[in-house]
Amino acid sequence: MSSPIEFVVGPIKTRIVEQPHEGRTYVERTQINEDAILAHNAELRKMEQRRLDWGRYVAKIPVIAFPQLYREYPDLRSNDRNARDRALQKVLKAHPEWLVVEKL
């Protein structure tokens, strides 16, 4: 087995590993600052909020999560706004750690 190849582009770290005994090559992507994003979200949830102000974030989702979310929730790419909204509600219920407000 050869050594993994690793490289970083922006906040995304990519690691390529060959598994000759399986005849496969695996690609693993991680977001370097994902923990910082989640910690910041937790701090924002602690702040007092009287109402949802225009322009205030409701959630901050690590960019690394989007490819998987698009596979699991294809309506996130829908041209139908209502379908996108329903899919986003499902995503945020499944991942409350991405919310920056206490509740929607």
Phi and psi in degrees as GROMACS dihedral restraints (atoms count N, CA, C in turn):
[ dihedral_restraints ]
;  ai    aj    ak    al  type     phi  dphi    fc
    3     4     5     6     1   -83.0    20    10
    4     5     6     7     1   164.8    20    10
    6     7     8     9     1   -68.1    20    10
    7     8     9    10     1   146.4    20    10
    9    10    11    12     1   -64.8    20    10
   10    11    12    13     1   149.9    20    10
   12    13    14    15     1  -100.7    20    10
   13    14    15    16     1   128.6    20    10
   15    16    17    18     1  -127.2    20    10
   16    17    18    19     1   140.5    20    10
   18    19    20    21     1  -152.7    20    10
   19    20    21    22     1   158.6    20    10
   21    22    23    24     1  -123.0    20    10
   22    23    24    25     1   131.3    20    10
   24    25    26    27     1  -128.8    20    10
   25    26    27    28     1   112.9    20    10
   27    28    29    30     1    61.0    20    10
   28    29    30    31     1  -133.9    20    10
   30    31    32    33     1   -86.9    20    10
   31    32    33    34     1     3.9    20    10
   33    34    35    36     1  -104.7    20    10
   34    35    36    37     1   125.6    20    10
   36    37    38    39     1  -102.7    20    10
   37    38    39    40     1   129.0    20    10
   39    40    41    42     1  -115.3    20    10
   40    41    42    43     1   136.3    20    10
   42    43    44    45     1  -128.5    20    10
   43    44    45    46     1   125.4    20    10
   45    46    47    48     1  -112.9    20    10
   46    47    48    49     1   124.8    20    10
   48    49    50    51     1  -127.5    20    10
   49    50    51    52     1   127.4    20    10
   51    52    53    54     1   -91.4    20    10
   52    53    54    55     1   137.2    20    10
   54    55    56    57     1  -121.5    20    10
   55    56    57    58     1    83.8    20    10
   57    58    59    60     1   -59.3    20    10
   58    59    60    61     1   -34.7    20    10
   60    61    62    63     1   -65.4    20    10
   61    62    63    64     1   -22.8    20    10
   63    64    65    66     1   -97.9    20    10
   64    65    66    67     1   -13.9    20    10
   66    67    68    69     1    69.6    20    10
   67    68    69    70     1    30.8    20    10
   69    70    71    72     1  -132.5    20    10
   70    71    72    73     1   158.2    20    10
   72    73    74    75     1  -123.1    20    10
   73    74    75    76     1   130.9    20    10
   75    76    77    78     1  -109.2    20    10
   76    77    78    79     1   141.7    20    10
   78    79    80    81     1  -118.4    20    10
   79    80    81    82     1   124.9    20    10
   81    82    83    84     1  -118.3    20    10
   82    83    84    85     1   128.0    20    10
   84    85    86    87     1  -118.1    20    10
   85    86    87    88     1   134.7    20    10
   87    88    89    90     1  -132.7    20    10
   88    89    90    91     1   155.9    20    10
   90    91    92    93     1  -102.5    20    10
   91    92    93    94     1   120.6    20    10
   93    94    95    96     1   -59.1    20    10
   94    95    96    97     1   -38.7    20    10
   96    97    98    99     1  -102.7    20    10
   97    98    99   100     1    20.8    20    10
   99   100   101   102     1   -60.2    20    10
  100   101   102   103     1   -42.8    20    10
  102   103   104   105     1   -61.9    20    10
  103   104   105   106     1   -38.7    20    10
  105   106   107   108     1   -65.0    20    10
  106   107   108   109     1   -38.4    20    10
  108   109   110   111     1   -63.2    20    10
  109   110   111   112     1   -46.7    20    10
  111   112   113   114     1   -65.7    20    10
  112   113   114   115     1   -38.3    20    10
  114   115   116   117     1   -65.2    20    10
  115   116   117   118     1   -40.9    20    10
  117   118   119   120     1   -65.0    20    10
  118   119   120   121     1   -40.3    20    10
  120   121   122   123     1   -59.4    20    10
  121   122   123   124     1   -42.7    20    10
  123   124   125   126     1   -61.7    20    10
  124   125   126   127     1   -41.0    20    10
  126   127   128   129     1   -64.5    20    10
  127   128   129   130     1   -42.4    20    10
  129   130   131   132     1   -63.6    20    10
  130   131   132   133     1   -35.5    20    10
  132   133   134   135     1   -65.3    20    10
  133   134   135   136     1   -25.8    20    10
  135   136   137   138     1   -76.5    20    10
  136   137   138   139     1   -20.6    20    10
  138   139   140   141     1   -72.5    20    10
  139   140   141   142     1   145.4    20    10
  141   142   143   144     1   -66.9    20    10
  142   143   144   145     1   138.3    20    10
  144   145   146   147     1  -140.0    20    10
  145   146   147   148     1   119.0    20    10
  147   148   149   150     1   -79.5    20    10
  148   149   150   151     1   -36.9    20    10
  150   151   152   153     1  -158.9    20    10
  151   152   153   154     1   171.0    20    10
  153   154   155   156     1   -78.8    20    10
  154   155   156   157     1   101.7    20    10
  156   157   158   159     1   -73.7    20    10
  157   158   159   160     1   146.1    20    10
  159   160   161   162     1   -61.1    20    10
  160   161   162   163     1   129.7    20    10
  162   163   164   165     1    93.3    20    10
  163   164   165   166     1    -9.4    20    10
  165   166   167   168     1   -82.9    20    10
  166   167   168   169     1   137.0    20    10
  168   169   170   171     1   -66.6    20    10
  169   170   171   172     1   142.5    20    10
  171   172   173   174     1   -98.9    20    10
  172   173   174   175     1   -33.4    20    10
  174   175   176   177     1  -150.5    20    10
  175   176   177   178     1   152.4    20    10
  177   178   179   180     1  -126.6    20    10
  178   179   180   181     1   113.0    20    10
  180   181   182   183     1  -105.2    20    10
  181   182   183   184     1   127.3    20    10
  183   184   185   186     1   -58.2    20    10
  184   185   186   187     1   134.4    20    10
  186   187   188   189     1   -58.6    20    10
  187   188   189   190     1   -29.9    20    10
  189   190   191   192     1   -63.5    20    10
  190   191   192   193     1   -21.5    20    10
  192   193   194   195     1   -79.9    20    10
  193   194   195   196     1   -19.8    20    10
  195   196   197   198     1   -61.8    20    10
  196   197   198   199     1   -44.3    20    10
  198   199   200   201     1   -56.6    20    10
  199   200   201   202     1   -42.1    20    10
  201   202   203   204     1   -68.7    20    10
  202   203   204   205     1   -41.2    20    10
  204   205   206   207     1   -62.5    20    10
  205   206   207   208     1   -40.0    20    10
  207   208   209   210     1   -64.2    20    10
  208   209   210   211     1   -33.0    20    10
  210   211   212   213     1   -72.6    20    10
  211   212   213   214     1   -42.7    20    10
  213   214   215   216     1   -76.6    20    10
  214   215   216   217     1   -31.6    20    10
  216   217   218   219     1  -129.0    20    10
  217   218   219   220     1    76.0    20    10
  219   220   221   222     1   -59.1    20    10
  220   221   222   223     1   -23.3    20    10
  222   223   224   225     1   -67.8    20    10
  223   224   225   226     1   -12.1    20    10
  225   226   227   228     1   -61.5    20    10
  226   227   228   229     1   -21.7    20    10
  228   229   230   231     1  -103.5    20    10
  229   230   231   232     1     9.2    20    10
  231   232   233   234     1   -67.6    20    10
  232   233   234   235     1   149.9    20    10
  234   235   236   237     1   -78.5    20    10
  235   236   237   238     1   -14.2    20    10
  237   238   239   240     1   -86.1    20    10
  238   239   240   241     1   113.1    20    10
  240   241   242   243     1   -57.7    20    10
  241   242   243   244     1   -40.7    20    10
  243   244   245   246     1   -63.9    20    10
  244   245   246   247     1   -40.0    20    10
  246   247   248   249     1   -65.2    20    10
  247   248   249   250     1   -41.3    20    10
  249   250   251   252     1   -62.2    20    10
  250   251   252   253     1   -44.0    20    10
  252   253   254   255     1   -61.8    20    10
  253   254   255   256     1   -42.9    20    10
  255   256   257   258     1   -63.8    20    10
  256   257   258   259     1   -41.7    20    10
  258   259   260   261     1   -64.6    20    10
  259   260   261   262     1   -41.7    20    10
  261   262   263   264     1   -64.5    20    10
  262   263   264   265     1   -39.2    20    10
  264   265   266   267     1   -59.0    20    10
  265   266   267   268     1   -42.4    20    10
  267   268   269   270     1   -63.9    20    10
  268   269   270   271     1   -41.4    20    10
  270   271   272   273     1   -61.1    20    10
  271   272   273   274     1   -47.0    20    10
  273   274   275   276     1   -70.5    20    10
  274   275   276   277     1   -29.3    20    10
  276   277   278   279     1   -69.5    20    10
  277   278   279   280     1   -34.3    20    10
  279   280   281   282     1   -77.1    20    10
  280   281   282   283     1   -23.4    20    10
  282   283   284   285     1  -133.3    20    10
  283   284   285   286     1    70.2    20    10
  285   286   287   288     1   -64.6    20    10
  286   287   288   289     1   -17.4    20    10
  288   289   290   291     1   -67.3    20    10
  289   290   291   292     1   -14.3    20    10
  291   292   293   294     1   -87.0    20    10
  292   293   294   295     1   -12.8    20    10
  294   295   296   297     1   -71.0    20    10
  295   296   297   298     1   143.4    20    10
  297   298   299   300     1  -110.7    20    10
  298   299   300   301     1     1.0    20    10
  300   301   302   303     1  -114.3    20    10
  301   302   303   304     1   156.8    20    10
  303   304   305   306     1   -61.9    20    10
  304   305   306   307     1   -43.9    20    10
  306   307   308   309     1  -154.6    20    10
  307   308   309   310     1   159.1    20    10
